[in-house]
Amino acid sequence: MTPNPYLWLVPILPLAGAAINGFFGRRSSKKAISTVALVFCGAAFAMALFLAAGFSSASAPYYLDLAHWIRSGNFQVDFSFYLDQLSLVMLLVVTGVGFLIHIYSVGYMWDDDGYYRFMSYLNLFMFFMLTLVLAKNYLVMFIGWEGVGLASYLLIGFWFTKDSAAAAGKKAFIVNRIGDFGFLIALFLMIKHFGSLDFTRVFAAVQPLSPETAGAGLLTAIGLLLMVGAAGKSAQIPLYVWLPDAMEGPTPVSALIHAATMVTAGVYMVARSSAIFERAPMAMMVVAIIGTLTALFAATIGIAQTDIKKVLAYSTVSQLGYMFMACGVGAFSAGIFHLMTHAFFKGLLFLAAGSVIHGVGGEQDMRKMGGLRVYMPWTFATMGIATLAIAGIPPLAGFWSKDEILWKAFNASWVYWLIGVITAFITSFYMFRLMYMTFGGEYRGGAAQDAHGHDAHGHDDHSHGHGHGEPHESPWVMLGPLVVLAVLSVFGGWVAGYNNHFEQFLAPVFQGASDVAQEASPEAGKSTLEYLLMVVSVGVAGLGWLLAYLLYSRRPELPARIAASLGGLYQAVSNKYYIDELYAVLFVKPLVDGSTTILWHGVDQGIIDATVNDSADAARHVSDRARHMQSGNLRSYAGWIAAGAAVVIAYMVWMGVR
Amino acid sequence: MVPLSYYLLLSGILFVCGVLGFLIKRNIITIFMSIELMLNGVNLSFVAFAAHWHALSGQVFVFFVMVVAAAEAAVGLAIIIAVYRTRETLNVDQVNLLKL
C-alpha cells in the first residue's frame, strides 16, 4: 500500500463548502452560494480525477492515516482513508454525478427560499458519502453511513412545512435505523472475533477460514447482519418502503441520493466485504434471493404508478435488486458495473423527470402530462436515451451491465436468470409507458380541468389552462447535466465492452473473493450460450417496448379496460401490494399502541410521573396542614408555646429527668 | 406547717389560669390581668421555695418581679388607654393592623 497525503482533501472540501454555506449562506447572495457549492464540489471532483490519473488496475491501494481515534489495548481504530480500484470507481461516480447534480440544482432550486440550506445539505451529503467510500475501516465507513442517512433525512424533509415530506423524512430515517442496527451488530462481532475493524486486517483474519471450517457460522452471521444494513440503506425487501416515500424531497435529491449514490452504498458495502461473503455461502444465497425478489417485486409495483417520480423510485429499488443479485452470485464486479451505469442513467432519468416537473409547473401526475416532446425536445431526447439505457437496448450502458449480471446469474442458477429476464421485460414496459404517457400523445395538463378530458382538444387548448401556462423547456443550467449524463449513459457501458476491462480493473479488489466462488467463471471468451442469452434479454426489452407502444400510444383507452378487468390484482399492484398498510398493522401499530399504553401511560405516567407528582402532592398536603401554625395570630403562637412547654414538663415529670 | 407541694400546686393552678385567660380572652384588660396572674403564680412558687430552703434570694427575686410588674402595669395601662382612644374598642382581634 502506498501512503497518499491528498486523500483527506476529497471529503473535506465539500464539508468546507457545507460549512461556509450553512453559516453564512443566509446573508449571502444566491450567486455567491452557488459559487461556493459548485467550487468545493467541483474541487472534490478534480481531486478524484487527479487521484484517478495515476491509478491503474495494477496500482497498489493508496491509504492515509489521518489521526488516531480509538486506542484501547490491542484494539485500535484510526481516522484513515483508503483508495483502491473499487473506491476509485465509487469516488468518480459520486463526485462526477454529484457535481453534475449540483449544477442542475442551481437551476432547479434557484427560486426556493431555502436555497442556501439546500446547497449546504448537498455539500454535506457529498462529504459523508465520500467518507463512506474512502473509509479504511468499518467504523469510519459507519460515520459516512450514518452521515448520508442524516443528509438524506434533511433533504427528504427539505420542505418540512409539508406534512408528508416531514413524515417521509422520519420514515426514511427510522427504517434506515433498523438496518444500521444489523450493521452495528456485525461490527461488534468483528471486534469480538477479529479484534479489528480495519478492512485489510479483517479480511486477512477471514482469509484462512473456509466455508467448511468452524468459523463459517460466524461469517454467515456477520454476512447476514451486514446484509440487513445494506437492505436498509439500499432499499431491499423488507426495508425498501422508505425509498418511494423519499420522493417527497426535491428532485435533484432524488437523483443524487435516492438513485445514483447513497442507495448504492449498501451494494458498495457488500462488495467491499466480498471476502467475508465469499466464505459464507448461506449469506450469499440470501443476498441473491433478496436481490432477485426485490428486483421483480418492485418492478411490478412500478407498472401501476402514475406519479412520474414514484415510477422511477420503484425502478431504482428494482435495479438495486439486480445489483444485489449480482453480488449474491459472486459477480461483485458486475454489481459495481451496474451500480455505475445505473448512476448515469437513473440520475439522468430523475433529472429529466425534474425538468419535466419544472416545465409543467410542479405537476407530477403523468396522466396530466403528455405531448411534452414538442415543448421540451432536449429533455425528451435525453430521457429517451436514459430509457433505452435502462431497458437494456444495445449498445447503451444499461445493456452491458444488465447483460453481465444476467449472464453471471445464469451461471449460478437459471432461476435467477429467468426472474431477472422477466424483470427486464417489466422494466422495459414501465419505462416506455412512462415515456409515452409523458412525452407521447397530446398535452393533457390544464385541459384536464374542463370536463371533456383529453380527447378532441388541439394543441392550442392549454392557452386557457390555469396556473403556469404552457409547458416550457428548462434553462441550460439544467439541460447541461442532462446532456453530459446522456453521453455517459450511451458510452458508459463501453468500458466493460467485450474484453471485460471493468472486471479486470476491479480484479485486485475481488481477488480473494474470486478464489473461492468464481473458479468456474467462464473467462475464456463468449460462448454461444452467452450470445443466446443476450439475444433473449434484448428481445424481452424490445417486447416490453412494443407492449408499451401498443397500450399507451396506439390504444390509450386499453390500459384502463385491462386494469378494470384485472380488478383486485390491479388494485393490489396500484396500492403497492398494501405493504405499507401491512407494516402499519404488523409493526407500527403494535409499537405505537404498546408505547402508548405500556410505556407512556404505564411506565412514564404511571411510575415516573406518578413518583414525582405524588411526592410533590404529599409535601404540599403536609405543608397545607403545617401552614395553619403560621397564622400570624399572636395568641395562637402563645398557645403553641404553652402546649410545647406542657409537653416538655410532662416529659420531665414522667421520664424523671433530674 | 403547710407542706411545700400545696404551695406549688396553688402556684401551678394560678399560672395555668393565667395562661388560659391569656389564650382565651379577647379583652385587653382581662389579658393584662391574666399576665399579672401568671407572674404572681410564679412569685408564689418563689417565696414557697425560699421559705422551704431558708434562702433569701427567692424573696429578693419576688421583689424584682413585683417592681417590673408595676412598671409594666403603668406602661401597659397607658397603652391600653391610648388604644381605646384611637380604636374605641378593647377587643384584641380588632387591633390587628400591624398583622400581615
Chai-1 contact restraints between the chains, C-beta under 6 A:
chainA,res_idxA,chainB,res_idxB,connection_type,confidence,min_distance_angstrom,max_distance_angstrom,comment,restraint_id
A,G632,B,K99,contact,1.0,0.0,6.0,A-B,restraint_1
A,G632,B,L100,contact,1.0,0.0,6.0,A-B,restraint_2
A,R635,B,L23,contact,1.0,0.0,6.0,A-B,restraint_3
A,G639,B,L23,contact,1.0,0.0,6.0,A-B,restraint_4
A,A642,B,V19,contact,1.0,0.0,6.0,A-B,restraint_5
